[in-house]
Amino acid sequence: MSEENAKMRRVSSNPHVRSAVTTSNIMFWVTVSLLPAAGFGIYRFGINALIILLLSVASTVGTEFLYEKLMKKPVTIGDFSAVVTGLLLGMNLPSTVIWYIPVLGGIFAIFIVKMLFGGLGQNFMNPALGARCFLLISFPAAMTNFPLDAVSSATPLAALKNGEPVNVLNMVTGNISGTIGETSMICIVIGACILILLGIIDLKIPGSYIVSFALFVVIVQLIRGNGFNSAYLSAQLAGGGLMLGAFFMATDYVTSPITASGKILYGIFLGIMTGIFRMFGTAAEGVSYAIILGNLLVPLIEKITLPRAFGIPKPVREKHGKEADKA
């Protein structure tokens, strides 16, 4: 028997299929793909944006390091997951927040949302979004103070909600107020293309998310008697954190479904919930809350969409299930 055939016949414990792709490799490329939007935010909002991003990343990495040292666990900051969390959190903050807000957010994201639930792979919601919602509740004024050319102003979505006209081209290029990382749709899409080309994410979740949201907006506008307004729809798609959330946060491996149909169902749920928050809620945005609600429903979505084992007829499954219940 040849050596190759011998290797094929060896029996070992699972996993039987291995890959050269590691968590650190994936997280490194996610970090790289976020840099265009983060870099544009620094260019747009100045040194304050850079300081916020650095504080956010430093707090997430530092919290994970200290927690694992104190708990005498292996230090995992080299897998870049804490860096991604800190970068996403910082990109979801205005450049005007005081220094301790990103620090508190980073500590909350890692210590409360991630480490207390077992670390990477065990958290039930996206840590960066969990921290952002915590900060929105704790510091609502600071978290909704968005500058434009050193003057605080409403975001395009807020203006749109008030019936004011907005410049869609500015929303696409990034010449608007908002959080550090959500302003330039072009830079976000560039980063998303990097992840798609590398095979780190696919279009099931972001595609179903964006399409279902667009359909929801169109249907609501038609019901309200406003007709189809392409400019309004374009502004809704380009504004806020929709693109950042769809490509970088909704696709989080830990908190999103693993089944193909589950991903599509999950994306549709996010699109509808984001539409409900934006069209009927008091706030102009709703991506963060929609994704967190979706994270909580992932176990149910996977239970519904999990494929049945091949070759086991239904009566046999029911029989074994009853026998297990009796035992």
LOSERO-18369 format. One record per residue (C-alpha): chain; residue in three letters; x, y negated, z. Coordinates in nm, 3 decimals. Each point is the difference from the previous one (the first is absolute). Layout:
BEGIN
TILUM ch  aa       X       Y       Z
TILUM  A ALA       X       Y       Z
...
This chain:
BEGIN
TILUM ch  aa       X       Y       Z
TILUM  A MET   0.000   0.000   0.000
TILUM  A SER   0.138  -0.338  -0.097
TILUM  A GLU   0.064  -0.269   0.260
TILUM  A GLU  -0.275  -0.217  -0.152
TILUM  A ASN  -0.257   0.282   0.026
TILUM  A ALA   0.113   0.070   0.355
TILUM  A LYS  -0.066  -0.362   0.097
TILUM  A MET  -0.346   0.021  -0.157
TILUM  A ARG  -0.088   0.306   0.211
TILUM  A ARG   0.114  -0.137   0.334
TILUM  A VAL  -0.274  -0.052   0.257
TILUM  A SER   0.027  -0.292   0.239
TILUM  A SER  -0.223  -0.215   0.214
TILUM  A ASN  -0.189  -0.285  -0.160
TILUM  A PRO   0.029  -0.246  -0.162
TILUM  A HIS   0.089   0.209  -0.304
TILUM  A VAL   0.007  -0.291  -0.246
TILUM  A ARG   0.254  -0.267   0.084
TILUM  A SER   0.083  -0.332  -0.158
TILUM  A ALA   0.303  -0.225  -0.008
TILUM  A VAL  -0.231  -0.297   0.066
TILUM  A THR   0.020  -0.106   0.364
TILUM  A THR  -0.197  -0.239   0.219
TILUM  A SER   0.294  -0.240   0.013
TILUM  A ASN   0.028   0.007  -0.380
TILUM  A ILE  -0.369  -0.079  -0.045
TILUM  A MET  -0.001  -0.274   0.264
TILUM  A PHE   0.315  -0.154  -0.148
TILUM  A TRP  -0.169  -0.038  -0.338
TILUM  A VAL  -0.317  -0.135   0.162
TILUM  A THR   0.221  -0.262   0.166
TILUM  A VAL   0.161  -0.085  -0.334
TILUM  A SER  -0.340  -0.026  -0.170
TILUM  A LEU  -0.118  -0.248   0.264
TILUM  A LEU   0.296  -0.232  -0.055
TILUM  A PRO  -0.139  -0.185  -0.308
TILUM  A ALA  -0.311  -0.113   0.190
TILUM  A ALA   0.197  -0.068   0.320
TILUM  A GLY   0.264  -0.191  -0.194
TILUM  A PHE  -0.263  -0.213  -0.171
TILUM  A GLY  -0.157  -0.072   0.341
TILUM  A ILE   0.335  -0.128   0.126
TILUM  A TYR   0.040  -0.211  -0.315
TILUM  A ARG  -0.355  -0.134   0.033
TILUM  A PHE  -0.011  -0.072   0.374
TILUM  A GLY   0.365  -0.057   0.086
TILUM  A ILE   0.226   0.101   0.286
TILUM  A ASN  -0.291   0.053   0.240
TILUM  A ALA  -0.121   0.292  -0.211
TILUM  A LEU   0.345   0.161   0.013
TILUM  A ILE   0.015  -0.040   0.378
TILUM  A ILE  -0.344   0.157   0.043
TILUM  A LEU   0.095   0.298  -0.219
TILUM  A LEU   0.330   0.053   0.184
TILUM  A LEU  -0.165  -0.023   0.343
TILUM  A SER  -0.271   0.241  -0.106
TILUM  A VAL   0.245   0.261  -0.135
TILUM  A ALA   0.235  -0.043   0.298
TILUM  A SER  -0.285   0.053   0.248
TILUM  A THR  -0.129   0.317  -0.168
TILUM  A VAL   0.346   0.155  -0.040
TILUM  A GLY   0.107  -0.108   0.350
TILUM  A THR  -0.318   0.133   0.163
TILUM  A GLU   0.035   0.339  -0.170
TILUM  A PHE   0.369   0.023   0.098
TILUM  A LEU  -0.061  -0.093   0.365
TILUM  A TYR  -0.300   0.230   0.036
TILUM  A GLU   0.185   0.300  -0.138
TILUM  A LYS   0.307  -0.072   0.211
TILUM  A LEU  -0.206  -0.034   0.320
TILUM  A MET  -0.200   0.314  -0.080
TILUM  A LYS   0.323   0.185  -0.089
TILUM  A LYS  -0.128   0.080  -0.348
TILUM  A PRO   0.195   0.003  -0.328
TILUM  A VAL   0.037  -0.352  -0.139
TILUM  A THR  -0.191  -0.024  -0.330
TILUM  A ILE   0.053  -0.362  -0.102
TILUM  A GLY   0.213   0.125  -0.290
TILUM  A ASP  -0.309   0.126  -0.182
TILUM  A PHE  -0.099  -0.362  -0.086
TILUM  A SER  -0.361   0.053   0.118
TILUM  A ALA   0.037  -0.264   0.271
TILUM  A VAL   0.154  -0.238  -0.256
TILUM  A VAL  -0.300   0.048  -0.231
TILUM  A THR  -0.241  -0.060   0.289
TILUM  A GLY   0.181  -0.318   0.103
TILUM  A LEU   0.022  -0.129  -0.355
TILUM  A LEU  -0.370   0.064  -0.067
TILUM  A LEU  -0.097  -0.163   0.328
TILUM  A GLY   0.211  -0.307  -0.073
TILUM  A MET  -0.143  -0.026  -0.351
TILUM  A ASN  -0.349  -0.003   0.151
TILUM  A LEU   0.075  -0.301   0.220
TILUM  A PRO  -0.011  -0.373  -0.079
TILUM  A SER   0.340  -0.169  -0.007
TILUM  A THR  -0.121  -0.245   0.266
TILUM  A VAL  -0.041   0.245   0.290
TILUM  A ILE   0.216  -0.050   0.308
TILUM  A TRP   0.294   0.239   0.045
TILUM  A TYR  -0.151   0.226   0.265
TILUM  A ILE  -0.303   0.096  -0.212
TILUM  A PRO   0.193   0.225  -0.244
TILUM  A VAL   0.196   0.140   0.296
TILUM  A LEU  -0.319   0.093   0.188
TILUM  A GLY  -0.146   0.140  -0.320
TILUM  A GLY   0.308   0.215  -0.065
TILUM  A ILE  -0.005   0.138   0.355
TILUM  A PHE  -0.372   0.079  -0.025
TILUM  A ALA   0.040   0.167  -0.340
TILUM  A ILE   0.278   0.235   0.109
TILUM  A PHE  -0.066   0.059   0.370
TILUM  A ILE  -0.382   0.012   0.007
TILUM  A VAL  -0.102   0.115  -0.348
TILUM  A LYS   0.296   0.219  -0.094
TILUM  A MET   0.208   0.135   0.289
TILUM  A LEU  -0.275   0.058   0.257
TILUM  A PHE  -0.172   0.226  -0.251
TILUM  A GLY   0.310   0.209  -0.069
TILUM  A GLY   0.208  -0.206  -0.243
TILUM  A LEU   0.017   0.010  -0.378
TILUM  A GLY  -0.261   0.233  -0.144
TILUM  A GLN  -0.227  -0.010   0.307
TILUM  A ASN  -0.138  -0.355  -0.002
TILUM  A PHE  -0.370  -0.021  -0.085
TILUM  A MET   0.011  -0.343  -0.162
TILUM  A ASN   0.247  -0.210  -0.195
TILUM  A PRO   0.225  -0.157   0.270
TILUM  A ALA   0.051  -0.329  -0.186
TILUM  A LEU  -0.374  -0.051  -0.054
TILUM  A GLY  -0.079   0.105   0.356
TILUM  A ALA   0.243  -0.264   0.123
TILUM  A ARG  -0.140  -0.263  -0.237
TILUM  A CYS  -0.354   0.057   0.126
TILUM  A PHE   0.130  -0.017   0.360
TILUM  A LEU   0.162  -0.336  -0.078
TILUM  A LEU  -0.313  -0.129  -0.178
TILUM  A ILE  -0.203   0.070   0.313
TILUM  A SER   0.265  -0.136   0.237
TILUM  A PHE   0.110  -0.310  -0.195
TILUM  A PRO  -0.282  -0.085  -0.243
TILUM  A ALA   0.099  -0.364  -0.053
TILUM  A ALA   0.367   0.071  -0.066
TILUM  A MET  -0.079   0.297  -0.225
TILUM  A THR  -0.230  -0.206  -0.224
TILUM  A ASN   0.217  -0.310  -0.036
TILUM  A PHE   0.126   0.012  -0.358
TILUM  A PRO   0.231  -0.269  -0.138
TILUM  A LEU   0.016  -0.132  -0.354
TILUM  A ASP   0.282  -0.245  -0.068
TILUM  A ALA   0.039  -0.059   0.377
TILUM  A VAL  -0.371  -0.079   0.038
TILUM  A SER  -0.244   0.250   0.152
TILUM  A SER  -0.273   0.094  -0.244
TILUM  A ALA  -0.265   0.262  -0.065
TILUM  A THR   0.093   0.311  -0.192
TILUM  A PRO  -0.152   0.043  -0.348
TILUM  A LEU  -0.236   0.269   0.135
TILUM  A ALA  -0.121  -0.236   0.273
TILUM  A ALA  -0.057  -0.270  -0.262
TILUM  A LEU  -0.178   0.250  -0.222
TILUM  A LYS  -0.227   0.103   0.286
TILUM  A ASN  -0.092  -0.366   0.052
TILUM  A GLY  -0.095  -0.033  -0.367
TILUM  A GLU   0.307  -0.202  -0.095
TILUM  A PRO   0.187   0.060  -0.331
TILUM  A VAL   0.338   0.171   0.009
TILUM  A ASN   0.288   0.026  -0.245
TILUM  A VAL   0.037   0.369  -0.089
TILUM  A LEU   0.333  -0.055  -0.176
TILUM  A ASN   0.148  -0.145   0.319
TILUM  A MET  -0.127   0.305   0.188
TILUM  A VAL   0.175   0.232  -0.244
TILUM  A THR   0.330  -0.189   0.006
TILUM  A GLY  -0.006  -0.077   0.373
TILUM  A ASN  -0.044  -0.378   0.012
TILUM  A ILE  -0.256   0.028   0.281
TILUM  A SER  -0.025   0.011   0.377
TILUM  A GLY  -0.017   0.330   0.184
TILUM  A THR   0.214   0.247   0.187
TILUM  A ILE   0.367   0.044  -0.089
TILUM  A GLY  -0.037   0.307  -0.217
TILUM  A GLU  -0.344  -0.024  -0.157
TILUM  A THR   0.023  -0.315  -0.211
TILUM  A SER   0.162   0.122  -0.322
TILUM  A MET  -0.201   0.272  -0.172
TILUM  A ILE   0.274   0.035  -0.262
TILUM  A CYS   0.269   0.085   0.258
TILUM  A ILE  -0.228   0.247   0.176
TILUM  A VAL  -0.076   0.179  -0.327
TILUM  A ILE   0.372   0.011  -0.087
TILUM  A GLY   0.065   0.177   0.330
TILUM  A ALA  -0.294   0.234  -0.057
TILUM  A CYS   0.138   0.093  -0.344
TILUM  A ILE   0.329   0.104   0.164
TILUM  A LEU  -0.185   0.241   0.231
TILUM  A ILE  -0.213   0.139  -0.284
TILUM  A LEU   0.295   0.053  -0.233
TILUM  A LEU   0.192   0.179   0.277
TILUM  A GLY  -0.301   0.222   0.069
TILUM  A ILE  -0.026  -0.115   0.362
TILUM  A ILE  -0.364  -0.100  -0.045
TILUM  A ASP  -0.260   0.066  -0.270
TILUM  A LEU  -0.301  -0.200  -0.113
TILUM  A LYS  -0.273   0.211   0.164
TILUM  A ILE  -0.033  -0.213   0.314
TILUM  A PRO   0.087  -0.349  -0.133
TILUM  A GLY  -0.186   0.061  -0.326
TILUM  A SER  -0.323   0.121   0.163
TILUM  A TYR   0.034  -0.275   0.263
TILUM  A ILE   0.033  -0.286  -0.249
TILUM  A VAL  -0.260   0.132  -0.247
TILUM  A SER  -0.263   0.069   0.269
TILUM  A PHE   0.060  -0.342   0.154
TILUM  A ALA  -0.038  -0.170  -0.339
TILUM  A LEU  -0.324   0.190  -0.071
TILUM  A PHE  -0.134  -0.091   0.344
TILUM  A VAL   0.071  -0.370  -0.055
TILUM  A VAL  -0.165   0.004  -0.344
TILUM  A ILE  -0.311   0.182   0.128
TILUM  A VAL  -0.041  -0.237   0.296
TILUM  A GLN   0.037  -0.303  -0.227
TILUM  A LEU  -0.262   0.138  -0.239
TILUM  A ILE  -0.240   0.075   0.288
TILUM  A ARG   0.046  -0.355   0.128
TILUM  A GLY  -0.090  -0.131  -0.344
TILUM  A ASN   0.340  -0.153  -0.070
TILUM  A GLY   0.065   0.210  -0.309
TILUM  A PHE   0.336   0.138  -0.104
TILUM  A ASN   0.277  -0.251   0.073
TILUM  A SER   0.341   0.117  -0.118
TILUM  A ALA   0.181  -0.289   0.173
TILUM  A TYR  -0.162   0.086   0.334
TILUM  A LEU   0.087   0.369  -0.038
TILUM  A SER   0.359  -0.080  -0.101
TILUM  A ALA   0.039  -0.224   0.305
TILUM  A GLN  -0.131   0.273   0.230
TILUM  A LEU   0.246   0.251  -0.148
TILUM  A ALA   0.300  -0.232   0.009
TILUM  A GLY  -0.072  -0.159   0.337
TILUM  A GLY   0.072   0.108   0.353
TILUM  A GLY   0.174   0.323   0.084
TILUM  A LEU  -0.191   0.223  -0.242
TILUM  A MET   0.294   0.094  -0.222
TILUM  A LEU   0.246   0.023   0.289
TILUM  A GLY  -0.243   0.216   0.195
TILUM  A ALA  -0.098   0.220  -0.294
TILUM  A PHE   0.353   0.089  -0.110
TILUM  A PHE   0.205  -0.017   0.320
TILUM  A MET  -0.226   0.064   0.301
TILUM  A ALA  -0.293   0.208  -0.120
TILUM  A THR   0.250   0.246  -0.153
TILUM  A ASP   0.183   0.063   0.329
TILUM  A TYR   0.076   0.374   0.003
TILUM  A VAL  -0.087   0.050   0.366
TILUM  A THR  -0.334  -0.178   0.011
TILUM  A SER  -0.144   0.083  -0.344
TILUM  A PRO  -0.154   0.325  -0.132
TILUM  A ILE   0.215   0.265  -0.166
TILUM  A THR  -0.265   0.154  -0.226
TILUM  A ALA  -0.052  -0.146  -0.349
TILUM  A SER  -0.377  -0.042   0.040
TILUM  A GLY   0.054  -0.127   0.353
TILUM  A LYS   0.227  -0.276  -0.127
TILUM  A ILE  -0.265  -0.116  -0.247
TILUM  A LEU  -0.276   0.014   0.262
TILUM  A TYR   0.224  -0.189   0.242
TILUM  A GLY   0.073  -0.269  -0.261
TILUM  A ILE  -0.371  -0.040  -0.078
TILUM  A PHE  -0.077  -0.040   0.370
TILUM  A LEU   0.270  -0.268   0.033
TILUM  A GLY  -0.131  -0.187  -0.303
TILUM  A ILE  -0.357  -0.004   0.129
TILUM  A MET   0.101  -0.099   0.354
TILUM  A THR   0.227  -0.279  -0.126
TILUM  A GLY  -0.289  -0.124  -0.215
TILUM  A ILE  -0.238   0.005   0.297
TILUM  A PHE   0.244  -0.191   0.220
TILUM  A ARG   0.073  -0.260  -0.266
TILUM  A MET  -0.349  -0.049  -0.143
TILUM  A PHE  -0.208   0.026   0.319
TILUM  A GLY   0.242  -0.065   0.285
TILUM  A THR   0.087  -0.331   0.157
TILUM  A ALA   0.370   0.033  -0.086
TILUM  A ALA   0.130  -0.029  -0.356
TILUM  A GLU   0.228   0.303   0.027
TILUM  A GLY  -0.068   0.361   0.096
TILUM  A VAL   0.278   0.225  -0.132
TILUM  A SER   0.164   0.067   0.337
TILUM  A TYR  -0.323   0.104   0.173
TILUM  A ALA  -0.112   0.208  -0.297
TILUM  A ILE   0.325   0.199  -0.006
TILUM  A ILE  -0.003   0.059   0.376
TILUM  A LEU  -0.359   0.128  -0.018
TILUM  A GLY   0.105   0.220  -0.291
TILUM  A ASN   0.294   0.135   0.206
TILUM  A LEU  -0.244   0.108   0.272
TILUM  A LEU  -0.211   0.190  -0.254
TILUM  A VAL   0.290   0.184  -0.165
TILUM  A PRO  -0.043   0.321   0.209
TILUM  A LEU  -0.368   0.016  -0.104
TILUM  A ILE   0.083  -0.074  -0.365
TILUM  A GLU   0.260   0.278  -0.006
TILUM  A LYS  -0.242   0.243   0.165
TILUM  A ILE  -0.258  -0.069  -0.269
TILUM  A THR   0.242   0.009  -0.294
TILUM  A LEU   0.233   0.281   0.109
TILUM  A PRO  -0.007   0.271  -0.270
TILUM  A ARG  -0.137   0.339   0.104
TILUM  A ALA   0.239   0.294   0.012
TILUM  A PHE   0.006   0.180  -0.335
TILUM  A GLY  -0.142   0.351  -0.011
TILUM  A ILE  -0.196  -0.002   0.327
TILUM  A PRO  -0.376   0.032  -0.063
TILUM  A LYS  -0.236  -0.209   0.209
TILUM  A PRO  -0.163   0.294   0.191
TILUM  A VAL   0.344   0.120   0.114
TILUM  A ARG   0.091  -0.347   0.126
TILUM  A GLU  -0.326  -0.025   0.191
TILUM  A LYS   0.048   0.349   0.150
TILUM  A HIS   0.352  -0.078   0.120
TILUM  A GLY  -0.116  -0.334   0.132
TILUM  A LYS  -0.274   0.163   0.210
TILUM  A GLU   0.240   0.265   0.130
TILUM  A ALA   0.245  -0.272   0.102
TILUM  A ASP  -0.277  -0.187   0.183
TILUM  A LYS  -0.096   0.316   0.194
TILUM  A ALA   0.363   0.065   0.094
